[in-house]
Amino acid sequence: MSKRTVFTTITPLPSGISRETVLQTLHDHLEMIDLNPSHEDRHMIKPPPEASPEEYHCQWYQITDKVSYLPSGMVTGKVRIKACFHDLAMGLQTHVYAPMGLDIKEKWTVGGNLPNEPVQPVEIGVGAPITGLYIREDVEMRCNFLMTRFVRSTLKDSLKTLVARLVVKSQLQEAVAANQRLTYDSTQYSPPVSPPLSPPLGSPGISPPGSAPLNMTFRPEWAQPGMKQRISLPPIPTYNPADYGRVAVSEMDNTQKKWGTPPPSQGGVAELP
C-alpha cells in the first residue's frame, strides 16, 4: 500500500547573498545533483516511457544513488533513479522515479525580501522569516507505508546537507563577484581632475595687495600692436553735413562722442590699428 507524505523545510539565507546567486545554482542541474551527498554518478538520458506529457520536455538524468540501510553505513547499496528537472522563475522543480514504487516530487523556491525591498506577507505555519531571503523546499513523497519513515529520514538528511553546501557555494560566488568589482582596471581608471594652481604673486596680470588693479584686457593675437588685419564692416549710414560739429549722446552708456571728419557715405573695409 502506497502512502503519501508531504513536508516543507525553510532555510534562512545569510545576509549578503543575492537572489540571483541562489537561482543560478538552482538552475544548474548538474551542480544540484553533485551537491547531494547520496548521489555518486549521473548522466543525461532521454525521457522515459513513464514521463508525463509535461515532463517529456524537461531535462532528464539517470542518477546512481548510494543508500544506507543501517545506521553508520554498516549496510549500503546502490540504486539507479530517473529524475527530471524543470526550471522555474524563482526556483526549481524535480520529479524522481525510484525503484519499488518510490516517487518523489520536490520544488525549490527562493522567497523573502532583500533590505532594499518591501516586506511581503509570509505563509503562516511554515516557519518562514519575516525579513531576509530563504530557501523553501516542498516535498511530496509516495512509497510503501513500511518504508515511509526510513525514506523520509534519509531524504531529509540528504536535503539538509545539500542546502548547507548550496549556501556556502552562494557565499563563495558572492565573494568572487565582490572581488571582481573591486579589481583595479588601469585601462578604465582616469585620475580626478584637480583645480588649477593659482599663479605666483609676481606673475604677469596679478597685482600685489593694495596696488591698483592691472589692465588685463584680452587682445587676440591679430590685434596686438604692430599687427594689422583688414575686416569687413557693415554699411555706414549716410552722413548729413548739417550735423557736423554736433555732439551726440550714446544710448548705451550716455557718453559723449565728437564727430570728426565726415565718414564715407558707403560701406567699405576698415583697417584696425
Sequence and secondary structure as in RCSB ss.txt:
>XXXX:A:sequence
MSKRTVFTTITPLPSGISRETVLQTLHDHLEMIDLNPSHEDRHMIKPPPEASPEEYHCQWYQITDKVSYLPSGMV
TGKVRIKACFHDLAMGLQTHVYAPMGLDIKEKWTVGGNLPNEPVQPVEIGVGAPITGLYIREDVEMRCNFLMTRF
VRSTLKDSLKTLVARLVVKSQLQEAVAANQRLTYDSTQYSPPVSPPLSPPLGSPGISPPGSAPLNMTFRPEWAQP
GMKQRISLPPIPTYNPADYGRVAVSEMDNTQKKWGTPPPSQGGVAELP
>XXXX:A:secstr
 EEEEEEEEEEE  TT  HHHHHHHHT HHHHHHHSTTEEEEEEE   TT  TTGGGSEEEEEEEEEESSGGGSS
EEEEEEEEEEEEETTEEEEEEE STT EEEEEEEEEEE TTS      TTTT  SSEEEEEEEEEEEEETTTHHH
HHHHHHHHHHHHHHHHHHHHHHHHHHHHHHHH   TTT            TTSTT   TTS         GGGST
T   EEE        GGGTT EEE TTT  EEE  S   SS  EEE  
